[in-house]
Amino acid sequence: MSRIFFIGAGKMATAIAGGLVRTRTFAPEELDAFDIDSAAASKFTAATKVRCASGELQDVMLESADAVLLAVKPQYLAEALNGLKSILQTKFIISIAAGISLEKLYDLTDSARIVRVMPNTPALVGAGAAVGALTAEVTPEERALAEKIFSSVGSFSFMDEKHLDAVTGLSGSGPAFVFEFIQALADGGVSEGLPRDLSLKLAAQTVLGSAKMVLDTHTHPGILCDSVCSPAGTTIRGMEELKRHAMASAVISAVRAAAARSRKLGEIK
């Protein structure tokens, strides 16, 4: 079994490590982590049962790892890895730092065996959506390890790296857009007299059920939408309002803005 070392112990690292432990893909003692923030390190250990050091990252901490998972914010990644090339160059590198290209990751680590992944926060509940890109030097065993890690917290697939900024804008940032929509649905219910807790429950379950219909039936969402819109009915009147306020255009613009920001993060020196 491979050993994994997490550099960074924030929410996403916690979600991934927690998923690995929860699904028994890895035992807690097969994982290690580090975060410069002692409070973050303590929260990580409390949530995952995985040991997490804090303070200053030393080469010796990495020596027993087969894979190193980089879970540091992109603007702090170069600083976090400073002075570690001598040992990182021998490791299989997995990065979830948004916008940081495979080429840049090679510059930072000197390792040719790299997988760059864009996960999302629903990994916290085992329902994440992640996409990865990899260098040619990654071995079949390492590719399988990456698939095992991210499949433990949701769906995972590989694509060409040129698509990862778009993935970041869609599924990486998308949960926030969906949360905003759930809040708006719930507010609509409250404005019509529903109790807040019931309205929020109905809104969240409606989004969950609708997403499941798309995934399980393999039916285009436009067709599913039409199936709910009876002639002169309630739903078509609501759809008229969404179109009047250009909801679809706003969502498209949000995804594109987030993707553009991902590309900008990739330019960080």
C-alpha positions as CSV (number, residue, x, y, z in Angstrom):
1,M,0.0,0.0,0.0
2,S,1.3,3.5,-0.9
3,R,1.8,6.1,1.8
4,I,0.4,9.6,1.1
5,F,1.7,12.9,2.6
6,F,-0.6,15.9,2.5
7,I,1.0,19.4,2.4
8,G,-1.8,21.6,3.5
9,A,-4.6,20.5,5.9
10,G,-7.5,22.7,4.9
11,K,-11.1,21.8,4.1
12,M,-10.4,20.0,0.8
13,A,-7.5,18.1,2.3
14,T,-9.7,17.1,5.2
15,A,-12.4,16.0,2.8
16,I,-10.1,13.8,0.8
17,A,-8.3,12.3,3.8
18,G,-11.6,11.8,5.6
19,G,-13.0,10.0,2.5
20,L,-10.0,7.7,2.3
21,V,-10.3,6.8,5.9
22,R,-14.1,6.5,5.9
23,T,-14.2,4.2,2.9
24,R,-11.3,2.2,4.3
25,T,-9.3,2.9,1.1
26,F,-6.5,3.8,3.5
27,A,-6.0,3.4,7.2
28,P,-5.2,6.6,9.2
29,E,-1.7,5.4,9.9
30,E,-1.0,5.1,6.1
31,L,-1.5,8.9,5.8
32,D,0.4,11.9,7.1
33,A,-0.1,15.6,6.8
34,F,1.5,19.0,7.5
35,D,0.1,22.5,7.8
36,I,1.9,25.6,8.9
37,D,-1.2,26.6,11.0
38,S,-1.4,24.5,14.2
39,A,-5.2,25.2,14.5
40,A,-5.7,23.8,11.0
41,A,-3.5,20.8,11.8
42,S,-5.6,20.0,14.9
43,K,-8.9,20.3,13.1
44,F,-7.6,18.0,10.4
45,T,-6.5,15.3,12.9
46,A,-9.8,15.6,14.8
47,A,-11.8,15.1,11.6
48,T,-9.8,12.4,10.0
49,K,-7.8,10.6,12.8
50,V,-4.7,11.2,10.6
51,R,-1.6,12.6,12.2
52,C,-0.8,16.2,11.1
53,A,2.3,18.1,12.0
54,S,2.6,21.9,12.1
55,G,5.3,24.5,12.3
56,E,8.1,24.0,9.7
57,L,8.0,21.4,7.0
58,Q,11.2,19.3,7.0
59,D,12.5,16.9,4.3
60,V,12.4,14.1,6.9
61,M,8.7,14.3,7.1
62,L,8.4,13.4,3.4
63,E,10.9,10.6,3.3
64,S,8.5,7.7,3.9
65,A,5.8,9.0,1.5
66,D,5.2,7.5,-2.0
67,A,2.9,10.2,-3.0
68,V,2.7,13.9,-1.9
69,L,-0.6,15.6,-2.2
70,L,-0.3,19.4,-2.5
71,A,-3.3,21.1,-0.9
72,V,-2.0,24.6,-0.5
73,K,-3.7,27.7,-1.9
74,P,-2.0,28.5,-5.3
75,Q,-0.6,31.9,-4.2
76,Y,1.2,30.2,-1.3
77,L,2.4,27.1,-3.0
78,A,5.9,28.2,-4.1
79,E,6.6,29.4,-0.6
80,A,5.3,26.2,1.0
81,L,7.6,24.1,-1.3
82,N,10.7,26.2,-1.0
83,G,13.7,24.1,-0.3
84,L,12.0,20.8,-0.8
85,K,13.0,20.0,-4.4
86,S,15.7,17.5,-3.4
87,I,13.1,15.1,-2.0
88,L,10.0,16.1,-4.0
89,Q,11.8,15.2,-7.2
90,T,11.7,11.5,-6.2
91,K,8.0,11.5,-5.4
92,F,4.7,11.1,-7.2
93,I,3.1,14.6,-7.0
94,I,-0.7,15.2,-6.8
95,S,-1.8,18.8,-6.8
96,I,-5.2,20.3,-6.1
97,A,-3.9,23.9,-6.3
98,A,-6.3,25.7,-8.6
99,G,-4.8,27.1,-11.8
100,I,-1.3,25.8,-11.2
101,S,-0.2,24.0,-14.4
102,L,1.7,20.7,-14.8
103,E,4.6,22.7,-16.2
104,K,4.7,25.1,-13.2
105,L,4.4,22.1,-10.8
106,Y,7.4,20.6,-12.4
107,D,9.3,23.8,-11.9
108,L,8.3,23.8,-8.2
109,T,9.1,20.1,-7.5
110,D,11.5,18.8,-10.1
111,S,9.3,15.7,-10.3
112,A,8.2,14.6,-13.7
113,R,5.5,12.3,-12.3
114,I,2.6,14.7,-11.6
115,V,-1.2,14.6,-11.6
116,R,-3.0,17.9,-11.4
117,V,-6.6,17.6,-10.1
118,M,-9.5,20.0,-9.7
119,P,-11.9,18.6,-6.9
120,N,-14.8,20.3,-5.3
121,T,-16.2,20.8,-1.8
122,P,-19.1,18.2,-2.0
123,A,-16.2,15.7,-1.5
124,L,-16.9,16.6,2.2
125,V,-20.0,14.4,1.9
126,G,-18.6,11.8,-0.5
127,A,-20.3,13.4,-3.5
128,G,-17.5,15.3,-5.1
129,A,-16.7,15.8,-8.8
130,A,-13.0,15.8,-9.7
131,V,-11.1,15.9,-13.0
132,G,-7.4,15.3,-13.4
133,A,-4.6,15.7,-15.9
134,L,-1.3,13.9,-15.8
135,T,2.2,14.0,-17.2
136,A,3.4,11.2,-19.6
137,E,5.8,9.9,-16.9
138,V,3.1,8.9,-14.5
139,T,3.1,5.1,-14.2
140,P,-0.1,3.0,-14.5
141,E,0.1,2.3,-10.8
142,E,0.3,6.0,-10.0
143,R,-2.6,6.8,-12.3
144,A,-4.6,4.1,-10.5
145,L,-3.6,5.5,-7.1
146,A,-4.9,9.0,-8.1
147,E,-8.2,7.4,-9.3
148,K,-8.5,5.5,-6.0
149,I,-7.9,8.7,-4.0
150,F,-10.5,10.8,-5.7
151,S,-13.0,8.1,-6.4
152,S,-13.2,7.6,-2.6
153,V,-14.9,11.0,-2.3
154,G,-17.1,11.1,-5.5
155,S,-16.6,10.9,-9.2
156,F,-13.3,11.2,-11.0
157,S,-12.0,11.3,-14.6
158,F,-9.0,12.3,-16.6
159,M,-9.0,14.9,-19.3
160,D,-6.4,17.0,-21.3
161,E,-5.0,19.7,-19.1
162,K,-6.3,22.5,-21.4
163,H,-9.8,21.8,-20.0
164,L,-8.9,22.2,-16.3
165,D,-9.6,25.9,-16.1
166,A,-13.1,25.3,-17.4
167,V,-13.5,22.4,-14.9
168,T,-12.5,24.9,-12.2
169,G,-15.1,27.4,-13.3
170,L,-17.8,24.8,-13.6
171,S,-17.5,22.0,-10.9
172,G,-14.8,23.7,-8.8
173,S,-16.7,26.9,-8.2
174,G,-20.1,25.5,-9.1
175,P,-21.1,24.4,-5.6
176,A,-21.2,28.0,-4.5
177,F,-23.5,28.9,-7.4
178,V,-25.8,26.0,-6.5
179,F,-25.8,27.0,-2.8
180,E,-26.9,30.5,-3.9
181,F,-29.7,29.0,-6.0
182,I,-30.8,26.8,-3.1
183,Q,-30.9,29.9,-0.9
184,A,-32.9,31.8,-3.5
185,L,-35.4,28.9,-3.8
186,A,-35.8,28.8,0.0
187,D,-36.3,32.5,0.1
188,G,-39.0,32.3,-2.5
189,G,-40.8,29.7,-0.3
190,V,-40.4,31.9,2.8
191,S,-41.8,34.9,0.9
192,E,-44.9,32.8,0.2
193,G,-45.3,31.9,3.9
194,L,-43.4,28.7,4.3
195,P,-41.4,28.2,7.5
196,R,-37.6,28.8,6.9
197,D,-36.5,25.3,8.0
198,L,-39.1,23.6,5.8
199,S,-38.4,25.9,2.9
200,L,-34.7,25.2,3.0
201,K,-35.2,21.4,3.3
202,L,-37.5,21.4,0.3
203,A,-35.1,23.6,-1.8
204,A,-32.1,21.4,-1.1
205,Q,-34.0,18.1,-1.7
206,T,-35.4,19.6,-4.9
207,V,-31.9,20.3,-6.2
208,L,-30.6,16.9,-5.1
209,G,-33.5,15.0,-6.7
210,S,-33.3,17.0,-9.9
211,A,-29.5,16.4,-10.2
212,K,-30.1,12.7,-9.6
213,M,-32.7,12.6,-12.4
214,V,-30.1,14.1,-14.9
215,L,-27.5,11.6,-13.8
216,D,-29.7,8.5,-13.5
217,T,-31.9,9.0,-16.6
218,H,-29.1,10.3,-18.9
219,T,-31.8,12.7,-20.2
220,H,-30.9,16.2,-21.4
221,P,-32.0,18.8,-18.7
222,G,-33.9,20.7,-21.3
223,I,-36.1,17.7,-22.0
224,L,-36.6,17.2,-18.2
225,C,-37.5,20.8,-17.9
226,D,-40.1,20.6,-20.6
227,S,-41.6,17.6,-18.9
228,V,-42.4,19.7,-15.8
229,C,-43.8,22.7,-17.8
230,S,-47.5,21.9,-18.4
231,P,-49.2,24.3,-20.9
232,A,-50.4,27.4,-19.1
233,G,-49.3,25.9,-15.8
234,T,-47.4,27.1,-12.8
235,T,-43.9,26.1,-13.8
236,I,-43.9,27.7,-17.2
237,R,-44.9,31.0,-15.5
238,G,-41.9,30.7,-13.2
239,M,-39.7,29.8,-16.2
240,E,-40.8,33.0,-17.9
241,E,-39.5,35.0,-14.9
242,L,-36.1,33.2,-14.9
243,K,-35.7,34.0,-18.6
244,R,-36.8,37.6,-18.1
245,H,-34.1,38.0,-15.5
246,A,-31.5,36.1,-17.7
247,M,-30.7,33.5,-15.1
248,A,-29.0,31.2,-17.7
249,S,-26.8,34.0,-19.0
250,A,-25.8,35.0,-15.4
251,V,-24.7,31.4,-14.6
252,I,-22.7,31.1,-17.8
253,S,-21.0,34.3,-17.0
254,A,-20.2,33.1,-13.5
255,V,-18.6,29.9,-14.8
256,R,-16.6,31.9,-17.4
257,A,-15.4,34.4,-14.7
258,A,-14.3,31.7,-12.4
259,A,-12.4,29.9,-15.2
260,A,-10.7,33.2,-16.1
261,R,-9.6,33.6,-12.5
262,S,-8.2,30.0,-12.6
263,R,-6.1,31.0,-15.7
264,K,-4.9,34.1,-13.8
265,L,-3.9,32.1,-10.8
266,G,-1.8,30.0,-13.1
267,E,0.3,33.1,-14.0
268,I,1.5,33.5,-10.4
269,K,5.3,33.4,-10.4
